[in-house]
Amino acid sequence: MVTLGSRIMSLEVAQIAYFFYEAKTTYLLTQEGQRMVIEYSLDKLTGLLNPHQFFRVNRAYLVSLGAIQSIHTYSGSKLRIELQPAARHELFISPDRLTSFKTWLGK
């Protein structure tokens, strides 16, 4: 359940592209690009969501597998991912998360 203005609505997990934290607020972004404020922290969401569907790429983003549009090698030991819908910032997988990210992808 998410709040959108004065409405509380049900949202299927498959509709979620990713979650992100910005300006002390956690947001959900749908596959259609609709942004919604949610009351859960990214840490709480990481524990609630299916770990096969969502991965915490950094401190500010928790992404669904279906939202990853492409992955690029960046400076040798990092990966840069592009999301659909596009994220506001470039997203990098740091070297300390690289192995778990590749495992999550099935590589």
N, C-alpha and C positions, 0 to 999 in steps of 0.2 A: 504494500500500500504506500502510495506517495501523495504528497500534498501539492496541489497546483492551484495557487491563489486561495480561494475559499473552499475549493473542492478537494475531497479525498477520493483517490481513484485507485483501482487495481491495475497493476502493470505486470505482464508476463516477463519472466527473466529473459526469455529469448528476444525481447524487444530492447534490451539494454546493451548499448555499445560499450560504455565504460563509465566509471566513477572517477571524479577528480576532486582535489581539495585546493581551494583558492580563497584567499582573503578570509580565513577563519571559517569557511563554509564548505560543506561537502555537497557536491552536485552529482546528479545522474544525467547522462546524456543518452537519449534513445537512438536507435538505428536511423530514425528519421531526422535526427538533429535537434530534437526538443530537449531543452535543458530544464531540470527540476532540482530544487533544493530538497535535500533529504536530511533526516535527523541523526542518522548513524555515522560514526567515524569510519574511516577506511580500515582501521584495525578491526572493528566490530564486523564490518562487511566481509572482510577476508575470512573470518571465522564462520560466517553464516552462509556464504555462497559456495557452490560446488567448485572445488579446486581444479577440476578437469576443464571447467569452462572459463574461469577467471584467474588472472595472475597479477600480482602486485609488482609492477615493473619498476616503480621507485616510490619515494615517500608521498608523492602527490597523485599517482594514477594506479587504478585497478582496472584492467582491461579484459574484455571478453575475447576469446579466440576468434570469433567471427568478425570483430572490428579491426583486426590487423590486416591492413591492405598490402603492405610490403615491409621487408626487413633488409637493412643495408649494413654492411660492415663499415665501421667508423673507427678510425685511428687504431687499427689492429686489435685491441682488446675490448672494444665496445661494439654494441649493435645499436643502430638507430631504427626505430619503428615508425611507420606511418599508419595512422588510423583512419577509418572511414566511419562516421564523419571525422573530418580533420580535427586534431587537437590544436589548442591555441599556441602551444609551445612544442619545440622539438622534444621527442622522448627518446631517452637513451637507456639501454640496459647496461648497468655498470658491471665491471669484471666480477664482482663478488656475487652477482645474481645470474651471471651468464650460464653457468652449468645448470642451475635449476630451471632457467628459462628454456634452454635447449631440451631438457628432459620433459618439460611441460609440453613443448611442441611435438615431442616424439622423435627428436633427432638424436 
